[in-house]
Amino acid sequence: MDMTQKEIAVIKAAIKARNKSKLIQPILFVVMVGSLLAMLFGSLSGDQFTYLAFLLVFLTLLSPQLGGSPKYGELVDILEKHLPQNPTMEDVLSQELKKT
């Protein structure tokens, strides 16, 4: 599979963003569990826990996007371009219909 330098750079950026996300998400989980324990033992009020929980969930959902990772569509475009172009059943049928 021959790829251009731009395509290789996009793939490497996606790998880097994935690895960063794998590091950040467990850290956010530990912070969430720690804040839950702090609330249960009275060190953190329920309101503070609620605000912190919303912030942590928001960061968890956005962490793949914050790293400057390439868009999913770009990666799919690269893969689609390198797929073998085998004729689909639809292509074969449309060619057969054109012959008749």
Stockholm file with secondary structure:
# STOCKHOLM 1.0

chainA/1-100         MDMTQKEIAVIKAAIKARNKSKLIQPILFVVMVGSLLAMLFGSLSGDQFTYLAFLLVFLTLLSPQLGGSPKYGELVDILEKHLPQNPTMEDVLSQELKKT
#=GR chainA/1-100 SS CCCCHHHHHHHHHHHHHHHHHHHHHHHHHHHHHHHHHHHHTTSSCHHHHHHHHHHHHHHHHHHHHHTTCCCHHHHHHHHHHTSCCCCCHHHHHHHHHHHC
#=GC SS_cons         CCCCHHHHHHHHHHHHHHHHHHHHHHHHHHHHHHHHHHHHTTSSCHHHHHHHHHHHHHHHHHHHHHTTCCCHHHHHHHHHHTSCCCCCHHHHHHHHHHHC
//
